[in-house]
Amino acid sequence: MQFKHPEILWALFLLVIPILIHLFQLRRFTKTPFTNVAMLQKVVSESRKSNSLKKWLLLCTRLMLLSAIIIAFAQPFISSTAALQEKETVVYLDDSFSMQAKNNGISLLEKGVQDFIKNVGGDTEFSLFTNDKTFTNIRIEDIQNSLLSLPYSYKQLNLNEIGLKANSLFSKNTGAVKNLIVISDFQERLAAQNNALDSSMSVHFVPIQPRGIPNVSIDSIFMDDTVNDQTRLKVLLSGGNEDQPMPISLYDNEELIAKTAAKFTSNGNAEVEFTIPANQKLNGRLSIIDNVLGYDNRFYFNINSREKIKVLAISESESDYLNRLFRGEEFDFGKFPLNQLDYSNLDDKNVIILDNLTVIPSSLQTVLRSFSNNGGTLIVVPASNSDLSSYNSFLSSLSTIRLTEKVSSETQLTTISFNHPLYRNVFEQEVTNFQYPTIKEHFGVQTNLSTALAMDGGNPFLIGDDSLFVFTVPLKLENSNFINSPLIVPTFYNMAQSSLRLPQLYQTLGNPATMDVATEIGNDDILKVTKEGYEFIPLQQNFPARVRLTFDQNPIEDGIYSIARNDQILQNISFNYPRAESQLKYLDLGTLQNVNTLDSIPELFEYLKAESNIHAYWKWFVILALLLALIEVLIQKFVT
């Protein structure tokens, strides 16, 4: 038993006083001579025995009465150790898109919010965070309206991130009980490489999950071949039933332009094809009707008029491999020998290729440095008899590159850096059995630029980033058959594409995106991105005849956005929510350690209340004192 005011128990020592009074009565008896009558002596003796018994009964009763009163004032109680510790509560409320799923006509998020509001005490102070909002040291009345109107988020914290965020909201008090409450549907994507939560926290999981209804999602789209001025738009869907085709509609702005049905395979996937006019502007929206999750029932994309990438080759090579590579409609290609080059033609170009030049004149170096500083892309292919001092003077002014002596040793190109931006999305899987191009001569190189292609032994074949690419091998056919290799097409195509960030069909929210807009703006002008009254200014960098926009934190909603300058719309860009929430696959919580899993929010708060219960007994001691007082009265009255 424990006491709220244990210091009052010192008053029990006062019980010695009545004991002393009863044992040592201070009265003095006087002797009175009396007739020696035997019968009277017997009566006196019996009266003294009766008085002695009564005194002992009164002594015991009064001692117990005083003890009961003292103990009642000390307020005795019984509780667990945790009930006496300070409590801190942090709540994670999952507001991701998967919480749109419904049970009994109400979404999981609405159900969680309502149950939490009903069961958390009005005087309970706690901190609460969602995937992108945080409320610190508040009571339920402070955030009730905010919770009831909480929007869904495309973001999703994993278990490690939840633990780290909760730790930042708890105090540094090591003696406090730290309760972390996690209210979520616990999709598999919550799992991290290390799911261990801080052992200093008491972690309580409350899973809220829908019935096993499959969710149909529009996952992605891509453009296929163009035939007779018609382009095929392919749409990938997932989660459907093999026996239930799903109608899907294609809109241009608000106008319905096509409609078909998606037929799913046994694994729940489907591919739908639409035919649209090639090179025609389109603000597209794909739409299906599915009652499980709403966010993935629409998919936005747009087709803008494509600006041609302007490529200029300064070449002393007799080979026409560059003409063949850049003959498509995507490129505006020109090729000139060095002695016929007009430097004024370089200003508006996106890509300049130095191909098989013996020397790079100082005047050309100056122009090319200015071109590079203005965001242009340079591709350098050396000649077998290159003047290395000239090359190194130019390359070292752009980056840490220095070509060393020529190596005349036959080798092969053996390594593709699949993580390099040039090849990141080229291959479906890492290829190891391609036909290796051969090389007879190459230059050594000293650089800290990343290697895209490497030869046997690790010597770089192609190095560079998004604005400067340098081959260490002359690409004439007598030296290497690389120009006849299938690898040359994606290599040069992606190097050229990196010079002008053309808008993609769509972007995914949460993934950084970059695009170039062909326009010239003044120093004080800015480009704005708008959609139905929502407006923001992205990060932007000015180059001659174009502006590079970078999207990271904004926007936060899906849709088609307009890029405008002074209310003049220049281009459109589409954003979609990531589709990771669409799978509806859930964690097996039984595999997690040091976690208390409860079936519902009311059960959680009953559990926490039971852990904090304190059983007080002071009232019983007051009742006992009253009973003892009554017993004393009865002893006084009936015991003679």
Steps between C-alpha positions, in 0.01 A plus 500: 500500500616852419410837651441835335610685819726254682635773730166501687574146623742652748188591698464131590759560770237707678324176582745461785318775690166318558695184583690685772182658631327164531798323652598767749197673630610800708213473750594439869279264704432572873436222747166516675446273795192285458326219675654170417212346314600213276215538256582865432864414440394249232281757321781756493742245358264406216433869417875563467537208253206629289646856490839365393350308203302806390814715511695258281218482246478879486879524467508264201200665335642849537843393375344348191275803453794741509706271274218484245468880498877551461524243219195654325675840498816333357276380207609139440475349148618208288631541140756374252838672477413654160186663639710729718736610221454809284325420172587634153290415197589538133252391232574421135186522287543357152336732248641336185282424200447136595293629795234600244380139500162461666339277758123527549482812284765699689867537407769355725638846573160638601439196721840542669449872560151457644601218734804695618297814575240299694746307715789733576444693820427871478774571755756273335796686354667333204689560176367375166658478158391377159704443186550873448344684800608529865307619806707534819382499863131552433163380630230352282291819504793684341513286186158336479389706199837451328475123540144485369607688185836326457587454130659186361873502424703325231788470745551199726746473790651158568538351847853632548394851402199477734729400786746782430223759475341377824835517681536863401160577656563319829683687777843401630349383832624142539263435790183560301290230331508581128197363317520499119161429342503406129161509324532370145394233254866378512571445135809300413674817384519614864764235549859618487829313491515523878157500663635523855340785695671667794467270802458802730151549355185300571371443147130431443376407150133539407441352152198631309457301182224465236331189382684300236373693196749539210590853393531586130766756418626684190873444550685658207488593133748517214507593132564226246578508129363767268348370176325714238496805728331295773666424834405216729450596864528196726353493849594249770250410773511261795276347765209398279290186481539271202121469464421872534623735223558855620380795283770764451451843343745740335437875522665801340438763765128436570417351160456123476698386195517120545368220718576131525504212750801354679504121509710361782714189498506239775767695687282812509687706240369660181633700206277738308587674172368832366584650162560875498625744233879531498661830597169649608470690826297312756413568864408143577314341788425130535214404728347184648231444765610291797354529849798381707762777464420819314840661447622243242183509287635789292825552317617829349738548209567756233656513158663832412645608170852364510789736451778365285839449662758702308817299448813630330796275418842653439657203325807405301376143463401350168251269673130583482407327827389831657272576206335161545461544877333844485282473191174466693234769529604561860827659392614799299844377396784676324858392429792719404876457468706726720619725216140572389356565847314825564530563874179699506310179423596358840292738710159336461616138501422247776774247421843546344706197400876527448569202277850393391663843534877499509514828690247726673587862412514754782226710341270196486586412858382844615169465315445147629566603860234767470267243339557257789449770764164579339380143552598342169614140471842411360597161358871451431629220273881524458700423189778242494753777448344749742713781639469407869622836625220670307241252625619517860505878497134498395373208712674610820320835475165317506567225753773289657594310184842435359577266211833319532706303253348291220487126571535276197364173634200309372225466758122479529221709644376276780316706762178702489420711805127426520455758776644779287231748382571406138396136552272514804181418305647347185517132597224294661771307682876511527635353178821298511494309172509789247757501221797696633637771268874480445753782540851520357616832642378716788620784719563477869301745712519658843162621624245490778201493265284189506570221252213397272689240294825323584744271323654178618717584800276787611643769271226755415349494152242778560492738794278795581188645656198686364693782328839356404576158350848393391598186310852371555489302175505637144178375340623457145423153367869414456548529877173371647179338380301686768325711234347177362398375843132527613632672813587818310134591440383536865839650592487795261121532518502538880799735494305724262179466700678611815573836338134597482273371776187447298180446700402138553153360450451534875692545824450329834449707812780456751761433230722794400435608142679736261381646170607775262261759362595666173464870579707806575421698814646812652696513823192600697258261330399166647299202381201390707323165514123511544197274522146615579599781734797315649828672414864458594843600374740209436877517514621639168827565324531728198696404190506664159165428332380262776418473868565185703233424761554265793208348693553346842273601791232643273242425378319288758189414296464300181372658181606689189687822576568794270840669482439868438693822451301817561172305463617352170491118509820354356467129576313249712635240739313213666548352846357178642502352847737203548319168473674321789186519718284315248606141570318455837745244635542501875770420754488195721518682834565174683854499363588832668661497842446724804165616365159485670228445237138581584189447291340843533553851632246458787683183607830692492377771735343241735839332513683827573243589764542162671877550503452834677235386748560582870283318761453741793399364847470815715121485485502150650715622787255786564217248513706284735557800728126567515432136585760508776342816641167320508661200670643730767154640570361149532781399739433807715130419513481126537826394662486570875 
